[in-house]
């Protein structure tokens, strides 16, 4: 899932997927279907081994729509709330802010409708 073409499909039902950063340059892509006018929350959590996620939201054509580093001053998790302007497939790319990697550097990601 290091490139858009290998993105893991994620449902927008709020169920978490667990991902791991295997190398210092590793990124993870997830793909999800959106409906025009619906608001979505994209979030990470359950950070392990000092993981510090950054998430980027992309339209189906690759245009970056939004990003978030820290959900709050107290959390290295990430969160985007976004309303879809059109129906289609979109992508989220997650990376570790500091390039941490290893079998224990993991996080959960989920997407839900608001």
Phi, psi and omega in degrees: 000031182276348178225161184304319182297342179252015183302137175282132177287134178232135177283159180260039182257007178083000178281132186284147165246142176258133179230158180229142174270112187276327180228167182294341179253009183294139171229156178235132176250140169235147179246144177211149179272135179238156176243138179307133176085353181269139178266136183239144170250126177245125186214156172240159179189189183049046181291133182241148175057048178063026176298141179224093186284150167231132178241145179234133179257129181236142171288168180301334179271006176093358179285129178286129182258330183191165172205163176209138177263292182244130181297330179201174179295336182265355189228134174272001173289169183236156182204132173232133170245126191212141178255127183287125178280344180205166179274141178161189178263134177234168185228148172238132175248131178243143176214165176268130183304320184260006180071024177293148181206160178141168184297341181261353181274089186230168179204164172251146175230143177211156178228134179220160176270152182260000000 
